[in-house]
Amino acid sequence: MSKLSYKDAGVDIGAGNNFVENIKPYVKSTFDSNVLGGIGSFAGAYELPTGYKQPVMLAATDGVGTKLKLAIDSKKFDTVGIDLVAMCVNDLICNFATPSFFLDYYATSKLDIKEATAVVKGIAEGCKISECALIGGETAEMPSMYSDGDFDLAGFSVGVAEKSEIDRLAHVSEGDILLALPSSGVHSNGYSLVRKLFFDKLGMSFEDEIDGKKLIDILMEPTRIYVKTFKELKGSINALAHITGGGIVENLPRVLPKNVDAIVEKDSIKVLPIFKFMADYVKESEMYRTFNMGVGMILVVSPKNLDEVLSKSDAYVIGELQKGSGQAKMV
């Protein structure tokens, strides 16, 4: 009987090594002066940024859900890496943390170097947009865990904030104005419903068009990253709410004190065409609980800072805070 190798079991160590060589230029392109060492050590090292009185490290982790299934089926691998970064760093800034570095985990049945390289190239692009460093990651071939052609992604980001700035509830009060920062599309939530509607119920193809744009291009549009906007506006905003799974009605209350309600005017929201199309087949209440509806981030702003925030961003007014019990109400 011949002796077995790891490759016989479905894991190609050589392919993994070649993959690491492929992604080195993209990873290095994200490095800043705080990155210590290079790629290939047992852990990534990042020097704590200076300029903080009481620095606190914050961490966020996320994936991109079944949007990955669309990437796999359509063979579009260049943008899901941006989504992965976005879902983590957009959470960090809601606690006023500036993203510092990012780690990724890529698990698959059998490593396809070309596909995996495209994904990591997208992660590196997301890191550059977020102005954070990609300092490490892990690639796992697990043929007994995943079907052929499948892979999964997880992202982990760490940022730094002033201890006094983390809790935003103390900065939010009755009379504050709610501003919406537009989303770039569906972002990375609700894709099980998206796929059920478009491909199972309606039988549409990737090439079908909505509002003059191919459906697959609309659905694979990467999640908008709001880090640079946050840095520009940080001194003029009281709180931020990342509108992900649960929509406005479940995410906005996370930044509300118990004595105020967020009154959101539905008619003020600039709903994207993709959501208008879906609304013909999905209940309105379900739409607002599942999708961002065109609002990727909500800013809570004092009236005195309203004009400044509007002039420095593409934000627009969608409501205000009134006396209440910590709820978000769509009117």
Secondary structure per residue as TSV (DSSP state, phi and psi in degrees):
chain	resnum	aa	ss	phi	psi
A	1	M	-	360.0	129.9
A	2	S	-	-72.9	152.2
A	3	K	-	-81.4	143.9
A	4	L	-	-83.9	152.5
A	5	S	-	-117.7	167.6
A	6	Y	T	-61.4	-36.1
A	7	K	G	-64.0	-35.3
A	8	D	G	-61.2	-28.9
A	9	A	G	-85.3	-2.0
A	10	G	T	104.1	5.2
A	11	V	-	-116.5	120.9
A	12	D	-	-106.6	98.8
A	13	I	H	-62.2	-37.6
A	14	G	H	-62.0	-41.8
A	15	A	H	-62.4	-39.5
A	16	G	H	-62.1	-40.9
A	17	N	H	-65.9	-40.8
A	18	N	H	-64.4	-37.1
A	19	F	H	-62.2	-43.8
A	20	V	H	-59.5	-42.4
A	21	E	H	-63.2	-37.8
A	22	N	H	-62.8	-39.2
A	23	I	H	-90.6	-9.5
A	24	K	H	-52.7	-45.9
A	25	P	H	-61.9	-37.8
A	26	Y	H	-70.4	-40.2
A	27	V	H	-64.4	-47.1
A	28	K	H	-62.7	-29.3
A	29	S	T	-66.2	-14.2
A	30	T	T	-94.8	-9.2
A	31	F	-	-66.3	143.7
A	32	D	-	-120.6	-173.7
A	33	S	T	-68.7	-13.4
A	34	N	T	-87.6	-10.7
A	35	V	E	-75.1	128.8
A	36	L	E	-109.0	127.4
A	37	G	S	81.3	-167.4
A	38	G	-	-127.4	-147.7
A	39	I	S	-96.9	140.5
A	40	G	S	116.8	-6.5
A	41	S	S	-80.2	179.5
A	42	F	S	-77.0	-22.1
A	43	A	S	-148.7	150.2
A	44	G	-	-81.5	145.0
A	45	A	E	-120.1	134.7
A	46	Y	E	-140.6	122.9
A	47	E	-	-73.4	135.0
A	48	L	-	-62.1	126.1
A	49	P	-	-60.5	149.5
A	50	T	S	-90.5	172.7
A	51	G	S	95.9	1.9
A	52	Y	-	-103.1	139.8
A	53	K	S	-78.5	-47.1
A	54	Q	S	-133.0	77.4
A	55	P	E	-68.6	136.3
A	56	V	E	-125.8	134.8
A	57	M	E	-90.2	132.7
A	58	L	E	-120.2	147.3
A	59	A	E	-132.3	147.9
A	60	A	E	-140.9	144.4
A	61	T	E	-136.4	147.7
A	62	D	E	-167.2	174.4
A	63	G	-	-130.6	-161.7
A	64	V	-	-123.1	10.7
A	65	G	T	60.9	-149.2
A	66	T	T	-79.6	7.1
A	67	K	H	-61.1	-26.7
A	68	L	H	-61.1	-35.1
A	69	K	H	-62.3	-39.0
A	70	L	H	-66.7	-39.0
A	71	A	H	-61.6	-43.5
A	72	I	H	-67.4	-45.5
A	73	D	H	-68.7	-33.7
A	74	S	H	-93.8	-7.5
A	75	K	T	61.4	31.8
A	76	K	-	-106.7	101.1
A	77	F	-	-110.4	3.8
A	78	D	S	-87.2	-10.3
A	79	T	S	-117.7	-19.7
A	80	V	H	-64.8	-23.7
A	81	G	H	-66.5	-37.4
A	82	I	H	-63.7	-43.5
A	83	D	H	-55.1	-44.9
A	84	L	H	-59.9	-45.5
A	85	V	H	-65.6	-45.0
A	86	A	H	-57.8	-43.4
A	87	M	H	-64.7	-25.7
A	88	C	H	-87.5	-51.7
A	89	V	H	-70.8	-30.6
A	90	N	H	-66.6	-27.0
A	91	D	H	-73.7	-41.3
A	92	L	H	-58.3	-44.4
A	93	I	G	-68.0	-18.5
A	94	C	G	-68.5	-17.6
A	95	N	G	-106.1	21.3
A	96	F	T	61.7	29.9
A	97	A	-	-96.1	134.4
A	98	T	E	-87.7	119.0
A	99	P	E	-58.3	133.6
A	100	S	E	-107.2	-52.7
A	101	F	E	-146.8	168.4
A	102	F	E	-138.5	146.4
A	103	L	E	-129.8	148.4
A	104	D	E	-128.4	156.2
A	105	Y	E	-130.0	122.5
A	106	Y	E	-121.4	115.0
A	107	A	E	-120.1	136.0
A	108	T	E	-149.3	166.4
A	109	S	S	-74.3	-47.3
A	110	K	S	-144.4	126.0
A	111	L	-	-67.1	120.9
A	112	D	-	-102.7	107.5
A	113	I	H	-59.7	-41.2
A	114	K	H	-64.2	-46.9
A	115	E	H	-64.7	-46.5
A	116	A	H	-63.8	-37.4
A	117	T	H	-63.6	-41.4
A	118	A	H	-62.3	-39.0
A	119	V	H	-65.4	-47.5
A	120	V	H	-68.5	-33.2
A	121	K	H	-60.0	-39.5
A	122	G	H	-66.3	-38.9
A	123	I	H	-61.0	-43.7
A	124	A	H	-62.0	-39.7
A	125	E	H	-63.8	-41.9
A	126	G	H	-62.1	-37.9
A	127	C	H	-66.0	-39.4
A	128	K	H	-67.0	-39.9
A	129	I	H	-62.5	-35.8
A	130	S	H	-84.7	-7.3
A	131	E	T	57.3	43.7
A	132	C	-	-130.2	162.3
A	133	A	E	-98.8	138.0
A	134	L	E	-89.8	100.8
A	135	I	E	-105.4	0.7
A	136	G	E	177.5	172.6
A	137	G	E	-176.8	-178.2
A	138	E	E	-144.4	136.3
A	139	T	E	-119.4	127.9
A	140	A	E	-127.0	126.4
A	141	E	E	-96.7	119.3
A	142	M	-	-135.8	78.8
A	143	P	T	-60.6	-24.2
A	144	S	T	-87.8	-6.2
A	145	M	T	-103.9	-30.4
A	146	Y	S	-122.4	148.9
A	147	S	-	-72.8	157.4
A	148	D	T	-56.6	132.0
A	149	G	T	89.0	-11.8
A	150	D	-	-87.0	153.5
A	151	F	E	-152.6	164.7
A	152	D	E	-134.3	155.7
A	153	L	E	-129.3	144.2
A	154	A	E	-138.2	143.9
A	155	G	E	-124.7	151.4
A	156	F	E	-140.0	124.7
A	157	S	E	-128.0	144.6
A	158	V	E	-124.1	136.4
A	159	G	E	-134.0	176.5
A	160	V	E	-127.5	139.0
A	161	A	E	-140.2	159.5
A	162	E	E	-70.6	135.3
A	163	K	G	-55.4	-37.4
A	164	S	G	-72.4	-13.0
A	165	E	G	-103.2	-6.4
A	166	I	S	-67.4	-49.0
A	167	D	-	-81.8	108.6
A	168	R	-	-88.9	-11.1
A	169	L	G	-59.3	-35.4
A	170	A	G	-67.7	-17.5
A	171	H	G	-95.2	-5.3
A	172	V	-	-104.0	136.0
A	173	S	-	-151.9	165.9
A	174	E	T	-54.3	136.5
A	175	G	T	98.7	-13.9
A	176	D	-	-64.8	154.3
A	177	I	E	-101.3	142.1
A	178	L	E	-99.5	125.6
A	179	L	E	-119.1	142.3
A	180	A	E	-103.0	132.7
A	181	L	E	-98.3	124.6
A	182	P	E	-60.2	146.3
A	183	S	-	-85.9	166.4
A	184	S	S	-91.5	-6.3
A	185	G	S	160.6	-143.8
A	186	V	S	-71.2	-15.4
A	187	H	T	60.5	-124.6
A	188	S	T	-135.5	35.6
A	189	N	S	-134.0	147.0
A	190	G	-	84.0	15.1
A	191	Y	H	-74.5	-18.5
A	192	S	H	-66.0	-40.8
A	193	L	H	-70.7	-40.3
A	194	V	H	-56.6	-49.8
A	195	R	H	-67.7	-38.0
A	196	K	I	-61.6	-44.0
A	197	L	I	-70.2	-57.7
A	198	F	I	-71.4	-39.1
A	199	F	I	-104.1	-32.0
A	200	D	I	-88.6	-50.9
A	201	K	I	-79.1	-47.5
A	202	L	S	-93.6	-14.1
A	203	G	-	62.9	31.0
A	204	M	-	-79.2	162.2
A	205	S	-	-110.5	166.3
A	206	F	T	-59.9	-30.4
A	207	E	T	-84.7	-12.4
A	208	D	-	-60.6	151.5
A	209	E	E	-114.3	146.0
A	210	I	E	-128.5	123.2
A	211	D	T	54.8	38.4
A	212	G	T	80.0	10.2
A	213	K	E	-129.0	141.3
A	214	K	E	-60.3	138.9
A	215	L	H	-57.2	-44.1
A	216	I	H	-64.7	-34.1
A	217	D	H	-69.1	-36.2
A	218	I	H	-65.2	-46.4
A	219	L	H	-73.1	-26.7
A	220	M	T	-95.5	3.8
A	221	E	-	-56.1	125.9
A	222	P	-	-69.0	151.8
A	223	T	-	-59.9	134.1
A	224	R	-	-69.5	138.8
A	225	I	-	-103.4	127.8
A	226	Y	-	-106.2	13.3
A	227	V	H	-62.1	-48.1
A	228	K	H	-63.9	-37.7
A	229	T	H	-63.7	-42.3
A	230	F	H	-59.2	-46.6
A	231	K	H	-61.5	-37.4
A	232	E	H	-70.2	-34.6
A	233	L	H	-104.9	-3.4
A	234	K	G	-47.0	-42.4
A	235	G	G	-75.9	-5.2
A	236	S	G	-119.7	4.7
A	237	I	-	-121.2	149.4
A	238	N	S	-93.0	-33.4
A	239	A	E	-162.5	162.6
A	240	L	E	-135.0	145.5
A	241	A	E	-128.7	119.8
A	242	H	E	-79.5	121.4
A	243	I	-	-92.2	97.8
A	244	T	-	-119.6	-143.6
A	245	G	T	-57.0	130.6
A	246	G	T	104.8	-16.4
A	247	G	H	66.0	-163.3
A	248	I	H	-64.2	-41.7
A	249	V	H	-65.7	-24.9
A	250	E	H	-105.2	-23.5
A	251	N	H	-91.0	-36.1
A	252	L	G	-62.8	-38.9
A	253	P	G	-59.6	-18.6
A	254	R	G	-66.5	-16.5
A	255	V	G	-114.7	16.5
A	256	L	-	-106.2	134.1
A	257	P	-	-65.5	163.8
A	258	K	T	-72.6	-8.0
A	259	N	T	-105.8	10.2
A	260	V	E	-134.9	154.5
A	261	D	E	-115.5	150.0
A	262	A	E	-96.0	119.4
A	263	I	E	-102.2	107.9
A	264	V	E	-105.7	124.6
A	265	E	-	-87.1	109.6
A	266	K	G	-59.3	-36.7
A	267	D	G	-67.9	-16.3
A	268	S	G	-84.1	-17.6
A	269	I	S	-74.6	130.8
A	270	K	-	-85.0	83.5
A	271	V	-	-68.9	131.6
A	272	L	-	-74.5	153.2
A	273	P	H	-54.3	-36.3
A	274	I	H	-62.0	-36.9
A	275	F	H	-76.3	-34.4
A	276	K	H	-62.7	-39.7
A	277	F	H	-63.6	-47.5
A	278	M	H	-65.5	-30.3
A	279	A	T	-64.4	-17.1
A	280	D	T	-72.6	-15.4
A	281	Y	T	-124.2	-8.2
A	282	V	S	-127.7	137.8
A	283	K	-	-57.1	144.6
A	284	E	H	-58.4	-42.7
A	285	S	H	-61.6	-37.8
A	286	E	H	-69.5	-37.1
A	287	M	H	-60.5	-46.6
A	288	Y	H	-75.2	-18.2
A	289	R	H	-87.9	-17.4
A	290	T	H	-109.0	-38.0
A	291	F	-	-117.8	164.6
A	292	N	-	-80.0	-16.1
A	293	M	T	61.8	18.0
A	294	G	T	105.5	-1.6
A	295	V	E	-113.5	108.1
A	296	G	E	-86.9	-29.0
A	297	M	E	-150.4	139.7
A	298	I	E	-111.9	131.2
A	299	L	E	-103.3	137.8
A	300	V	E	-105.3	120.8
A	301	V	E	-131.7	139.3
A	302	S	-	-69.4	144.6
A	303	P	G	-52.6	-34.6
A	304	K	G	-66.5	-22.0
A	305	N	G	-102.2	1.6
A	306	L	H	-59.4	-51.7
A	307	D	H	-61.5	-38.5
A	308	E	H	-64.7	-45.1
A	309	V	H	-64.9	-42.2
A	310	L	H	-62.7	-37.3
A	311	S	H	-75.2	-21.8
A	312	K	T	-103.3	5.9
A	313	S	S	-152.1	-179.9
A	314	D	S	-100.5	23.5
A	315	A	-	-72.0	156.5
A	316	Y	E	-146.5	155.5
A	317	V	E	-75.4	133.5
A	318	I	E	-128.6	-0.5
A	319	G	E	165.8	-162.8
A	320	E	E	-154.4	171.0
A	321	L	E	-99.8	133.3
A	322	Q	E	-128.3	165.7
A	323	K	E	-58.3	135.1
A	324	G	S	-174.8	-142.5
A	325	S	S	-135.1	27.7
A	326	G	S	85.3	23.6
A	327	Q	-	-107.2	158.5
A	328	A	E	-104.4	123.7
A	329	K	E	-118.9	128.5
A	330	M	E	-93.2	122.0
A	331	V	-	-123.6	360.0
